[in-house]
Amino acid sequence: MGRKEEEVTICEFTDDEMYILSDALLSLIRGTNEALRFTYDKKCIEELQKVARKYQMLNEKICKYLK
């Protein structure tokens, strides 16, 4: 039985681990933006933009935690 998307999992991370996760997300965002530069298919562009926004929102959540 799979997990539902709206379920929340509580984990504990050190600040160093949170910075690592943030850096990894920033790398994913950069890679996605780079892919957008070379993509011309409308459907692909929409999906890349959607996933980039998810990465950005998650990184914003991490950054708020670190303040």
C-alpha positions in Angstrom: 0.0 0.0 0.0 1.5 3.3 -1.1 1.7 6.6 0.8 -0.7 9.4 0.0 0.9 12.6 -1.3 -0.6 14.7 1.5 0.8 12.6 4.3 3.6 14.4 6.3 6.7 12.6 7.6 8.6 14.1 10.5 12.4 13.8 10.3 15.2 15.4 12.2 18.2 16.9 10.3 21.2 18.8 11.5 21.7 22.3 10.0 24.6 20.9 8.0 22.3 18.3 6.5 19.7 20.9 5.7 22.4 23.0 3.9 23.4 19.9 1.9 19.8 19.3 0.9 19.4 23.0 0.0 22.5 22.9 -2.2 21.2 19.7 -3.9 17.9 21.4 -4.6 19.7 24.4 -6.0 21.7 22.1 -8.3 18.4 20.4 -9.5 16.9 23.9 -10.1 20.0 24.9 -12.2 19.9 21.7 -14.1 16.2 22.0 -14.8 16.6 25.6 -16.0 19.5 24.5 -18.2 17.2 21.8 -19.7 14.6 24.5 -20.4 17.1 26.5 -22.5 17.4 23.5 -24.9 13.8 22.3 -24.9 11.3 23.5 -27.5 8.4 21.0 -26.9 5.5 22.8 -25.2 4.6 19.8 -23.0 8.2 19.2 -21.9 8.6 22.9 -21.1 5.4 22.9 -19.0 6.5 19.8 -17.1 10.0 21.2 -16.5 8.6 24.4 -15.2 6.2 22.5 -12.9 9.1 20.4 -11.4 11.3 23.5 -11.1 8.6 25.2 -9.1 8.3 22.2 -6.8 12.1 22.3 -6.2 11.9 26.0 -5.5 9.1 25.6 -3.0 10.9 22.9 -1.2 14.1 24.9 -1.1 12.2 27.9 0.3 10.7 25.6 3.0 14.3 24.5 4.0 15.6 28.1 3.9 12.8 29.3 6.2 13.7 26.5 8.6 17.4 27.6 8.6 16.7 31.2 9.5 
